[in-house]
């Protein structure tokens, strides 16, 4: 049986591979565009209330596009490069997963704190921050217990 040019998870399906690659590329490209628009709007609206919305959009788009572009690079390299290069790309992709947590968690936290302060419910904001911290600790314990 001939080897498939697609990663094993696609079970030889070119359509599945193409759709996954297309959707990841679309998210990355629209994400990069959103980063540029949000950054421009942050500069234009500096100090205004709407700046928070643009910061949240910037963080979300950075997380989505950064994660997707590494997945695109890895999928496009599949079958085209040697195993050592794929291993290097996978390592970089995994490092990016760890780095992307910063803008994504910042986005979540800013949104939730912003909603809490709009509601004038500071106790809710404190409880939310503690809850997020506890979830992060549990996730870290689970993740690093596999190491």
N, C-alpha and C positions, 0 to 999 in steps of 0.2 A: 504494500500500500504506500502511495506517495505521501510525503510529508506536506502538510498544509502550510501555505504562506502566512496564515493567520495564527494568532495566539490560541492555545488549546481551549480556552474558555469559549471561543466562538464555534467550536465543533466543526470547523471547515466552512462555515457560512460567510461568504463574502458580503452578503447583504447585511448581516448582523455587524460585521466588522466595519463596513462602510457607514452604516447608520450611527454606530458608536463614535467613530472618528469624526463624522460630520457634526454630531451634536456637541462633542467636546470642543471642536474647533470653533463652532458658533458661539458657545458660551465664553470661550477665551477671547475671541475677537470683540464681542459685544462688551465683555468685561473690561478689556483694555480701553475701549471707547468710553465706557462709563467712568473709568478712573480719570481719563483726561477731562471729561466734562465736569465731573465732581470737583476735581482739583481747580479747574478754572473758576467754578462757582464759589468755592471756598475763598479764593483770593478776592473775587469780586464782591462777596457778601461778608467780608471779615468783620466780626463783631456783631453781626445781626443774628437774630434768633434762628433764621433759616439755616445758618451755618451748620448746626448740628445735623440736620437732615442730609446735607452734602457730605459731612464727615462720615455718617453712617453708610451712605451710598459708596463712598470711596473705599471704606474698609470691607464692605461686602463684595464689591467688585474686585478688589485686590485678592481677597481670599478665593473667590470663584475662578478668576482668570489664572491666578498663580497655580492653583491645583490642577486645573484642566490643561494648561499648556504643557505641564510635565507629563501628564498622561498621554497627550497627543504625541509628544516627542518619543516616548517609550513605545507606543503602539506603531508609529510610523517606522521606527528602527527595527521592529520585529522582523526577522527573516532577511534583513538587509545587512546586518552587521554581525560580527563574531560574538561569541558568548561573553567574552571579557568586557566588551563595550556595552552589551546589554546589562551586565551586572553593575557596571559603573552608572549607567542611566537609572537603573532601579535604585541604587544607593542614593543618587541625587534626588530622585522622586520621593523616596522615603524621608530624606532630610527636609525637603520642601513641605511634606505633610506636617512635620514638626514645627516648621517656621510659620506655616499658614495659620496655625492655631492662634497666633498673636492678633492679626487683624480680625479674624472671625470672632474670637472671644471679646475683643474690644467692641466690635459692632454690637454683639448681643448685650454687653454690659451697658454701653452708652444708650442703646434703645430702651432697655428696661429701667435704667436710672432716670432717663428723660421722662418716660411715661410716669414713673413714680413721683417725680418732682412736680410734674404737671398736675397730678392728682393731689399734691401736697401731702402725700403719705410717706413720710420719711422712714417710718418703721418698716413699711413694706420694702423700701429700698435696702435697708439694712438686712432684713430677712432674706431678700433675694441674693444679696452679695454673699451672705453666709452659706446659703444653699448652693450657689454656684461654686464656692470654694470647696464645700464638702463633696460635691459631684466630681470636681476636678481631682480631689485627693483619692476618691474611690477609683476613678478612671486610671489615675497614675499607678495606684497599687495593683490594679488588675493588669495593666499593660506591662509593668515592670516585673510582675511575678512570672511572666512568660520568658524573661531573659535568663 
